[in-house]
């Protein structure tokens, strides 16, 4: 193996550290002896991890892929698995870019050009991340694997979630957005997925409208249904295209002068998610240049009880945080941002060292990647939780894998929270607030 010291021919590796006796050690140079001890320590540590995993009934399973497969192997991979690995590999560089951009945003005395460049990077990183999400969701939709977490949710909360995602698109094009919603309308659904529906519709309206254009969101109740309309005064949709607008990879005006970008997946996901909620989706447009109006209907649900504010231990308190991340740039930048927020941060760059450090120290929170060299993040956290069942730190997975199976494996291994890259400081602050609660 490249980079690894070869032992003399005919030498039998001792099976434990104790058998590295003085007699055996004479067969090796001092550097070889150190290497042998390191190898045996790693073997011993992995055996301990396996034993701990067996004790709590959690199988480590195969390690998440660290690289894309060879082209010859791609044809043999299930589509969903390949797309998951592709997204993971693309999210890793996005993570470093996002962290570096956030670090720049907090730098004092930056020029106006730097502020503008930061805003551009922020939008484009978000756009790339959304395209990855859409690609994976399209694969899940095609295989019927989109899972909903159904609960009573207020329509206003759904729209607010959508606007939080779509605001950078509307703001960058200086468009006017008007929202007109009835009070206290509740639907039964998945807040995140419904938010995705309306953020896709608003982003679509923004992309196909001119700078300074107008977008409106309105809702009205009709019996036991609520109809939500997202309309714009943009490019419009030709009559012959309207019956197919919710089909995958269908896009309207796409010329060199007007190439709004995207994969042609967003509206297909809108229809799929709305159908899963028992609703309908439709579009009307008078044609080219006449704008468009997308209508979504959803069943109305009983009003949920008012939430009781959680009592916290003070989310702004200084925390001891361990970062286990093999991407050096992402690790260092995340550490810098957390230290700027007043936290005490320790960094580790592989699973073996990460577990050693976690077991030896007293940390409040461990931010751990899943695809680590030496030991996977699943193994690290499962072993940590098994070894310290009463005082294990709050474990957060930070990973490029967004699909359900990885979330389930992380939960089984003992992770308390799951964040998909590229993550940002608001997401990390929400995790700290959850820990405080």
C-alpha positions as CSV (number, residue, x, y, z in Angstrom):
1,X,0.0,0.0,0.0
2,X,1.4,3.4,-0.9
3,X,2.9,5.3,1.9
4,X,3.1,2.3,4.2
5,X,6.4,0.8,5.5
6,X,7.0,-2.8,4.3
7,X,8.2,-5.3,6.9
8,X,11.1,-7.6,6.2
9,X,10.2,-10.7,4.2
10,X,9.3,-13.6,6.4
11,X,8.5,-11.5,9.4
12,X,5.4,-12.5,11.3
13,X,3.4,-9.6,12.8
14,X,2.8,-10.1,16.5
15,X,-0.9,-10.5,17.3
16,X,-0.9,-8.2,20.3
17,X,1.2,-5.5,21.9
18,X,2.6,-7.7,24.6
19,X,4.1,-10.1,22.1
20,X,6.3,-7.3,20.8
21,X,9.0,-8.6,23.1
22,X,12.6,-7.5,23.1
23,X,13.5,-10.5,21.0
24,X,10.9,-9.9,18.3
25,X,11.7,-6.1,18.4
26,X,15.2,-6.8,17.4
27,X,14.0,-7.8,14.0
28,X,12.8,-4.3,13.3
29,X,14.3,-0.9,13.2
30,X,13.1,1.7,15.7
31,X,10.8,3.3,13.1
32,X,9.4,-0.1,12.1
33,X,8.8,-0.8,15.8
34,X,6.8,2.4,16.1
35,X,4.8,1.5,13.0
36,X,4.1,-2.0,14.3
37,X,2.8,-0.6,17.6
38,X,0.6,1.9,15.7
39,X,-0.8,-0.9,13.6
40,X,-1.5,-3.0,16.6
41,X,-3.1,-0.2,18.5
42,X,-5.4,0.5,15.6
43,X,-6.3,-3.2,15.4
44,X,-7.0,-3.2,19.2
45,X,-9.1,-0.1,19.0
46,X,-11.2,-1.4,16.2
47,X,-11.8,-4.6,18.0
48,X,-12.9,-2.6,21.0
49,X,-15.3,-0.6,18.9
50,X,-16.7,-3.8,17.4
51,X,-17.3,-5.3,20.8
52,X,-19.0,-2.1,22.0
53,X,-21.2,-2.0,19.0
54,X,-22.2,-5.7,19.5
55,X,-23.0,-4.9,23.2
56,X,-25.6,-2.3,22.2
57,X,-26.8,-4.2,19.2
58,X,-25.7,-1.7,16.5
59,X,-24.0,-3.0,13.4
60,X,-21.5,-0.6,11.9
61,X,-22.2,-1.6,8.4
62,X,-20.1,-0.6,5.5
63,X,-18.3,2.7,5.6
64,X,-19.8,5.6,3.6
65,X,-18.0,5.9,0.3
66,X,-15.0,8.3,0.4
67,X,-14.8,8.8,-3.4
68,X,-16.9,8.4,-6.5
69,X,-16.9,4.8,-8.0
70,X,-14.9,4.0,-11.1
71,X,-17.0,4.6,-14.3
72,X,-17.0,0.9,-15.0
73,X,-18.7,0.3,-11.7
74,X,-21.4,2.9,-12.1
75,X,-23.7,0.8,-14.2
76,X,-23.9,-1.8,-11.4
77,X,-24.9,0.7,-8.7
78,X,-28.5,1.4,-8.0
79,X,-29.4,4.8,-9.2
80,X,-30.4,6.1,-5.8
81,X,-27.1,4.9,-4.2
82,X,-25.0,6.5,-7.0
83,X,-26.9,9.8,-6.7
84,X,-26.4,9.7,-2.9
85,X,-22.7,9.3,-3.3
86,X,-22.5,11.9,-6.0
87,X,-24.3,14.4,-3.8
88,X,-22.0,13.6,-0.8
89,X,-18.9,14.2,-2.9
90,X,-20.2,17.5,-4.3
91,X,-21.4,18.7,-0.9
92,X,-17.9,18.4,0.7
93,X,-16.3,21.2,-1.3
94,X,-19.6,23.2,-0.9
95,X,-19.2,22.9,2.9
96,X,-15.7,24.6,2.8
97,X,-17.0,27.3,0.4
98,X,-20.0,28.1,2.6
99,X,-17.9,28.3,5.8
100,X,-15.3,30.5,4.1
101,X,-18.0,32.8,2.8
102,X,-19.6,33.1,6.2
103,X,-16.2,33.9,7.7
104,X,-15.7,36.6,5.2
105,X,-19.1,38.1,6.0
106,X,-17.9,38.7,9.6
107,X,-14.7,40.4,8.6
108,X,-14.5,44.1,9.6
109,X,-13.8,46.9,7.2
110,X,-14.5,45.0,4.0
111,X,-14.9,46.9,0.8
112,X,-18.2,47.3,-1.1
113,X,-16.9,44.9,-3.8
114,X,-16.2,42.3,-1.1
115,X,-19.7,42.6,0.3
116,X,-21.2,42.2,-3.2
117,X,-18.9,39.2,-3.9
118,X,-20.0,37.6,-0.6
119,X,-23.7,38.0,-1.6
120,X,-23.0,36.4,-5.0
121,X,-21.2,33.4,-3.4
122,X,-24.0,33.0,-0.9
123,X,-26.6,32.8,-3.6
124,X,-24.7,30.5,-5.8
125,X,-23.8,28.1,-3.0
126,X,-27.4,28.0,-2.0
127,X,-28.4,27.4,-5.7
128,X,-25.9,24.5,-6.1
129,X,-27.1,22.9,-2.8
130,X,-30.8,23.2,-3.9
131,X,-30.0,21.5,-7.3
132,X,-28.4,18.6,-5.4
133,X,-31.4,18.3,-3.2
134,X,-33.7,18.4,-6.2
135,X,-31.7,15.7,-7.9
136,X,-31.9,13.4,-5.0
137,X,-35.6,14.1,-4.4
138,X,-36.3,13.3,-8.0
139,X,-34.7,9.9,-7.6
140,X,-36.7,9.3,-4.4
141,X,-39.9,10.4,-6.0
142,X,-39.3,8.0,-9.0
143,X,-38.9,5.1,-6.6
144,X,-41.7,6.1,-4.2
145,X,-39.3,6.7,-1.3
146,X,-40.3,10.2,-0.2
147,X,-41.2,9.9,3.4
148,X,-43.5,12.5,5.1
149,X,-43.6,13.5,8.8
150,X,-47.2,14.5,9.1
151,X,-48.4,16.9,11.8
152,X,-50.8,19.8,12.0
153,X,-48.9,22.9,10.7
154,X,-50.0,26.5,10.2
155,X,-50.1,27.6,6.6
156,X,-48.4,30.8,7.6
157,X,-45.4,28.8,9.0
158,X,-45.2,26.9,5.8
159,X,-45.1,30.1,3.7
160,X,-42.6,31.7,6.1
161,X,-40.3,28.6,5.7
162,X,-40.6,28.9,1.9
163,X,-39.8,32.6,1.9
164,X,-36.7,32.1,4.0
165,X,-35.4,29.8,1.3
166,X,-36.5,31.8,-1.7
167,X,-35.8,35.3,-0.4
168,X,-32.2,35.5,-1.9
169,X,-33.6,34.9,-5.4
170,X,-36.3,37.5,-5.1
171,X,-34.0,40.0,-3.4
172,X,-31.2,39.7,-5.9
173,X,-33.5,40.5,-8.8
174,X,-35.2,43.4,-6.9
175,X,-38.6,41.9,-7.3
176,X,-41.7,42.8,-5.4
177,X,-43.3,40.0,-3.3
178,X,-46.8,40.4,-1.8
179,X,-48.2,37.8,0.7
180,X,-52.0,37.7,1.5
181,X,-52.9,34.8,3.8
182,X,-56.0,34.2,5.9
183,X,-55.5,34.0,9.7
184,X,-55.2,30.7,11.5
185,X,-55.4,28.2,8.7
186,X,-53.9,24.8,9.5
187,X,-53.1,21.9,7.2
188,X,-52.0,18.4,8.0
189,X,-48.6,17.8,6.5
190,X,-44.8,17.8,6.5
191,X,-43.6,21.4,7.3
192,X,-40.3,20.9,5.5
193,X,-41.8,19.3,2.4
194,X,-44.6,21.8,2.1
195,X,-42.1,24.6,2.5
196,X,-40.2,23.0,-0.4
197,X,-43.3,23.1,-2.5
198,X,-43.8,26.8,-2.1
199,X,-40.1,27.8,-2.2
200,X,-39.9,25.9,-5.6
201,X,-42.9,27.9,-6.9
202,X,-41.6,31.3,-5.7
203,X,-38.1,30.5,-7.1
204,X,-39.6,29.4,-10.4
205,X,-41.6,32.7,-10.5
206,X,-38.5,34.7,-9.7
207,X,-36.4,33.0,-12.4
208,X,-38.9,33.5,-15.1
209,X,-39.7,37.1,-14.2
210,X,-37.7,40.2,-15.1
211,X,-35.8,42.3,-12.6
212,X,-38.3,44.4,-10.7
213,X,-41.1,42.0,-11.5
214,X,-44.1,41.3,-9.2
215,X,-44.8,38.0,-7.4
216,X,-47.8,37.3,-5.2
217,X,-48.8,34.6,-2.8
218,X,-52.5,34.4,-1.8
219,X,-54.7,31.9,-0.1
220,X,-58.5,31.4,0.4
221,X,-60.5,28.7,2.1
222,X,-63.2,26.8,0.2
223,X,-65.0,24.4,2.5
224,X,-62.6,21.9,3.8
225,X,-59.9,22.9,1.3
226,X,-57.4,25.8,1.2
227,X,-56.3,27.1,-2.2
228,X,-52.9,28.8,-2.3
229,X,-51.9,30.7,-5.5
230,X,-48.4,31.8,-6.5
231,X,-48.6,34.2,-9.4
232,X,-46.2,36.4,-11.3
233,X,-46.1,38.9,-14.2
234,X,-43.2,37.1,-15.9
235,X,-42.5,35.2,-19.1
236,X,-45.8,33.2,-19.1
237,X,-46.2,29.6,-20.4
238,X,-47.3,28.7,-23.9
239,X,-50.6,26.9,-24.1
240,X,-49.0,23.8,-25.7
241,X,-46.6,23.4,-22.8
242,X,-49.0,23.9,-19.9
243,X,-50.3,20.2,-19.8
244,X,-46.7,19.0,-19.3
245,X,-45.3,21.7,-17.0
246,X,-45.3,19.4,-14.0
247,X,-43.4,16.7,-15.8
248,X,-39.8,16.1,-15.0
249,X,-37.2,18.0,-17.0
250,X,-39.9,20.3,-18.6
251,X,-38.8,23.9,-18.9
252,X,-40.2,26.9,-20.6
253,X,-38.2,29.6,-22.4
254,X,-34.6,28.5,-22.4
255,X,-32.5,30.5,-24.8
256,X,-29.1,32.0,-24.7
257,X,-30.7,35.4,-23.9
258,X,-32.8,33.9,-21.1
259,X,-31.4,30.8,-19.3
260,X,-32.7,30.9,-15.8
261,X,-30.9,27.7,-14.8
262,X,-32.1,24.7,-12.8
263,X,-32.6,21.1,-13.7
264,X,-36.3,21.1,-14.7
265,X,-37.1,19.1,-11.6
266,X,-38.7,21.6,-9.2
267,X,-42.2,21.6,-10.5
268,X,-42.3,17.8,-10.8
269,X,-41.5,17.6,-7.1
270,X,-44.2,20.2,-6.4
271,X,-46.8,17.9,-7.9
272,X,-45.4,14.7,-6.2
273,X,-45.3,16.3,-2.7
274,X,-48.7,17.9,-3.1
275,X,-50.3,14.6,-4.2
276,X,-48.7,12.8,-1.1
277,X,-50.6,15.4,1.0
278,X,-53.9,14.6,-0.7
279,X,-53.9,17.9,-2.6
280,X,-53.8,19.1,-6.2
281,X,-51.7,21.3,-8.4
282,X,-52.6,23.3,-11.5
283,X,-51.3,26.1,-13.7
284,X,-52.9,28.8,-15.8
285,X,-51.2,31.3,-18.1
286,X,-52.5,33.5,-21.0
287,X,-49.3,32.7,-22.9
288,X,-46.0,34.3,-23.7
289,X,-45.3,37.4,-21.7
290,X,-48.5,37.2,-19.7
291,X,-47.3,35.8,-16.5
292,X,-48.3,32.5,-14.7
293,X,-50.5,31.4,-11.8
294,X,-49.8,28.2,-10.0
295,X,-52.7,26.9,-7.8
296,X,-52.2,24.4,-4.9
297,X,-55.1,22.9,-2.9
298,X,-54.6,21.2,0.4
299,X,-57.0,19.7,3.0
300,X,-57.6,21.9,6.0
301,X,-56.8,20.3,9.4
302,X,-57.9,21.1,13.0
303,X,-55.9,23.9,14.7
304,X,-53.0,22.5,16.8
305,X,-52.7,23.5,20.5
306,X,-50.5,26.5,21.2
307,X,-46.8,25.5,21.7
308,X,-45.3,25.9,25.2
309,X,-42.0,27.7,25.0
310,X,-39.1,25.4,26.0
311,X,-37.1,26.1,29.0
312,X,-33.4,26.3,28.1
313,X,-30.1,26.4,29.9
314,X,-29.0,29.4,27.9
315,X,-28.1,28.8,24.3
316,X,-25.5,31.5,24.2
317,X,-23.3,29.8,26.8
318,X,-19.8,28.8,26.0
319,X,-19.6,25.2,24.9
320,X,-16.8,22.7,24.6
321,X,-17.1,21.3,21.0
322,X,-15.2,18.5,19.3
323,X,-15.1,18.6,15.5
324,X,-14.3,15.3,13.8
325,X,-14.0,16.0,10.0
326,X,-11.4,14.8,7.6
327,X,-11.9,17.7,5.1
328,X,-9.1,20.0,6.5
329,X,-10.5,23.2,5.1
330,X,-14.1,22.5,6.4
331,X,-12.7,21.5,9.8
332,X,-10.6,24.5,10.3
333,X,-13.1,27.0,9.0
334,X,-15.9,25.6,11.2
335,X,-13.6,25.7,14.2
336,X,-12.8,29.4,13.4
337,X,-16.5,30.3,13.2
338,X,-17.4,28.5,16.4
339,X,-14.4,30.1,18.2
340,X,-15.5,33.5,17.0
341,X,-18.9,32.7,18.6
342,X,-17.2,32.2,21.9
343,X,-16.9,28.4,22.0
344,X,-13.9,26.2,23.0
345,X,-13.2,24.0,20.0
346,X,-11.0,20.9,19.5
347,X,-10.4,19.5,16.0
348,X,-9.7,15.9,14.9
349,X,-9.3,14.8,11.3
350,X,-10.0,11.0,11.3
351,X,-12.2,8.5,13.1
352,X,-9.5,6.9,15.2
353,X,-8.1,10.1,16.7
354,X,-11.6,11.5,17.0
355,X,-12.7,8.6,19.2
356,X,-9.5,8.8,21.3
357,X,-10.0,12.5,21.9
358,X,-13.7,12.2,22.6
359,X,-13.1,9.4,25.2
360,X,-10.3,11.3,26.9
361,X,-12.0,14.7,27.1
362,X,-15.3,16.2,28.5
363,X,-17.2,17.7,25.5
364,X,-20.7,19.2,25.4
365,X,-21.1,18.6,21.7
366,X,-19.4,16.4,19.0
367,X,-19.8,17.5,15.4
368,X,-18.9,14.3,13.4
369,X,-18.8,13.6,9.7
370,X,-20.0,10.1,8.7
371,X,-17.4,9.3,6.0
372,X,-14.2,9.3,8.0
373,X,-10.9,7.4,7.5
374,X,-9.9,4.8,10.1
375,X,-13.3,4.5,11.8
376,X,-16.6,5.7,10.3
377,X,-18.6,8.4,12.1
378,X,-21.2,5.7,12.9
379,X,-18.6,3.6,14.6
380,X,-17.1,6.6,16.5
381,X,-20.4,7.8,18.0
382,X,-21.8,4.3,18.7
383,X,-18.6,3.4,20.6
384,X,-18.6,6.7,22.4
385,X,-22.2,6.3,23.5
386,X,-21.6,2.7,24.6
387,X,-18.5,3.5,26.5
388,X,-20.0,6.6,28.3
389,X,-23.8,5.9,28.5
390,X,-24.4,8.4,31.3
391,X,-22.3,11.4,30.2
392,X,-21.9,11.1,26.4
393,X,-21.8,14.4,24.6
394,X,-24.6,15.7,22.3
395,X,-23.6,14.1,18.9
396,X,-24.4,15.9,15.6
397,X,-23.8,14.3,12.3
398,X,-22.5,16.7,9.7
399,X,-22.6,14.9,6.4
400,X,-23.2,15.1,2.6
401,X,-25.6,12.2,2.8
402,X,-29.2,13.5,2.9
403,X,-31.1,10.2,2.3
404,X,-33.3,8.4,4.8
405,X,-31.2,5.3,5.3
406,X,-28.2,7.3,6.4
407,X,-30.4,9.3,8.8
408,X,-31.7,6.0,10.3
409,X,-28.3,4.5,10.6
410,X,-27.1,7.7,12.4
411,X,-30.0,7.6,14.8
412,X,-29.4,3.9,15.5
413,X,-25.7,4.7,16.2
414,X,-26.6,7.3,18.8
415,X,-26.5,10.6,16.9
416,X,-28.8,13.2,18.4
417,X,-29.0,15.5,15.4
418,X,-28.4,15.3,11.6
419,X,-27.2,18.2,9.5
420,X,-26.6,18.0,5.8
421,X,-23.8,19.9,4.2
422,X,-23.3,22.6,3.3
423,X,-24.3,23.7,6.8
424,X,-24.2,27.3,8.0
425,X,-23.9,29.1,11.3
426,X,-27.7,29.6,11.8
427,X,-28.1,25.8,11.5
428,X,-25.3,25.3,14.1
429,X,-26.8,27.9,16.4
430,X,-30.1,26.1,16.2
431,X,-28.3,22.9,17.3
432,X,-26.7,24.7,20.2
433,X,-30.1,25.9,21.2
434,X,-31.5,22.4,21.0
435,X,-28.7,21.2,23.2
436,X,-29.4,24.0,25.7
437,X,-33.1,22.8,25.8
